[in-house]
Amino acid sequence: MRRPPFDLWQLLCVRAIAEHGSIHGAARFLNTRQSAVSRSLHNLEERLDVRLFTRSPVGAAPTAFGQEFIRWSQTILDNVAGMNARARRTGKGENGQISIGIQTCVLPGKLSAFTAEFRATHPDIVFRYSEGTGKRLLRRLQRGQIDFAVVTRRNLVPALRVTPLWSDRIVAALPISHPLANQREISWSDLRHDIFLIGRDNAGQDFEELVRRKLDGTNIRPRIRHHDIGSNRVVALVQNKEGIALLPASWLPLIRNQHGHDIAITEIRDANGSSHLEFGIVWRPDNENPCARSFARYLEARRP
């Protein structure tokens, strides 16, 4: 690659001469020797093979081409100053991008509300979102492909940092023809003869584990039917009377909009009260993304 015809110091000298009307004034402004400014201008004009200033006993005035060159120089110097400021802010975690993977059972608005304060105080940081199963997101996180993952807090890798986010109550979705459909509250033992429809994602795995644990003492093996669809789509099978499904309560507005007249939503309680899905946001403590480190400090400050 050929050497550029001028450097930034030469452009600074040209701008200073134009602004102060003389090489002497430019040297004082730049806090350097007059000979250094004069030599820099001479070398630049020699390399460009064009005169930029007309010298006289009273100072230096730009030539016609010099005026044009000064405008170009100002644009270049402004861009360099902008790049420098942006680089410094990026290094401090004030400018850049954060990538967050969200487990498929999480409604986007839940996380947006949690990050609202950080986004308001860091307007130049852009959040990029993706979704997937909890296991896939944790793999991507460990490979450095995303900065954070929002997942259910089950079987997390010990090396990861985690901040609890929220707890989502679990409810049952029943066909409207179900004998318990009109009950506002039922127990786990009431469902021991039902077929539980389970999706393929981590929410489905959490639900299956919960069903087996809750019905373990009933002497009846839970009837579980797996489907290769997300837990949020299982509700359509409930509508077709193929079984019952478990849902996070945060889904209810969406579910009622889509299936409100075809399914019944019922609370499930036992001696320990309602069951919940626990969500958290996890990250690697060795993440080198300055913006991710800023957000991690924000998360740490909100740990219970």
Secondary structure, DSSP 8 states (H G I E B T S, - for coil): ----S--HHHHHHHHHHHHHSSHHHHHHHHTS-HHHHHHHHHHHHHHHTS--EEEETTEEEE-HHHHHHHHHHHHHHHHHHHHHHHHHHHHTTSSEEEEEEEETTS-HHHHHHHHHHHHHH-TTEEEEEEEE-HHHHHHHHHTTS-SEEEEESSS--TTSEEEEEEEEEEEEEEETTSTTTT-SEE-GGGGTTSEEEE-SSHHHHHHHHHHHHHTGGGTS--EEEE-SS-GGGTHHHHHTTS-BEEEEGGGHHHHHHHHTTTEEEEEEEETTEE-EEEEEEEE-TT---HHHHHHHHHHHTT--
